[in-house]
């Protein structure tokens, strides 16, 4: 049987790289507290943008999509879902809102995880919501030739309720230990949750919602203002690679948590870096609109579209954004990828070297 002993595993994870990531997060958290009291209007703007991006990205990873216009209206509750995908998107929106508003009152308990999963499917009428898997499931992958293969066999259905309870109890006990950093426990819990795979559907989305819940309950609020789900989606291949590496030997209690811990802490660092950059650029420098467009691209991880830039700064017109992009391209500050409606941009870091 799988043992959950985070206190013992914790010692193996505190490598110099892990400590460096933790130090960066703690430094950024200090700025989070400062901006939270000084700039409510900016935070309100970032909150709305992050809700839309989080709902879109987390569902898109699972192939659940709708148009950008429909997505925004669904997240802002200005329309009703029309099909199965939109019903699942609306469910994610509501669970995300619940976590944002009530994280202090949602302890990590199996019955509360079941309630959140139930709400994820409340618009679909599906019986899978809020119930453990009734049959054994597998985590499948696809190779370079398009052939499917089994990447991991989770805990059997009959063992799932007990496994999730033992996992929650182990997390609870370890998190009360003042010598253990909750930021390290968090990705360990998420890795174990995904290896248990307690539901027949929705495990990935629930893992991302639980990541936010545990971050908020530990005092790290960056996921409210910068979409962690978007950052995961942008680095999806690295995410799956880290998950694969850390799940090998899991059933035998021989797995290595470090790759997944390192990945998820890196996502949190990237979110804080983007958060600090966005707020500082507005507060301390009073930049022009063109400079703000420049900063958004430079601070963004990976490729970004014009529409994503406009979502990040809704007060800047499309004409100004287009003009700023043209100037940045002329100077060689950014690189254009693709064309037409699929055009994306990326910061040219080579120019800085």
GIDA-V292661 format. One record per run of one state. SS is the DSSP state (h for helix, s for strand, l for the rest). FROM is the first residue (numbers start at 1). TO is the last residue. Records with the same first field share a line. If there is no record, write none. Layout:
SS = FROM-TO ; FROM-TO
//
This chain:
l = 1-5 ; 14-15 ; 39-39 ; 62-67 ; 76-83 ; 106-109 ; 121-137 ; 143-147 ; 154-156 ; 176-181 ; 197-202 ; 218-221 ; 225-227 ; 235-235 ; 248-257 ; 284-288 ; 300-303 ; 305-305 ; 313-317 ; 332-333 ; 338-339 ; 343-343 ; 348-348 ; 353-353
h = 6-13 ; 16-38 ; 40-61 ; 68-75 ; 84-105 ; 110-120 ; 157-175 ; 182-196 ; 203-217 ; 222-224 ; 228-234 ; 236-247 ; 258-283 ; 289-299 ; 306-312 ; 318-331 ; 340-342 ; 349-352
s = 138-142 ; 148-153 ; 304-304 ; 334-337 ; 344-347
//
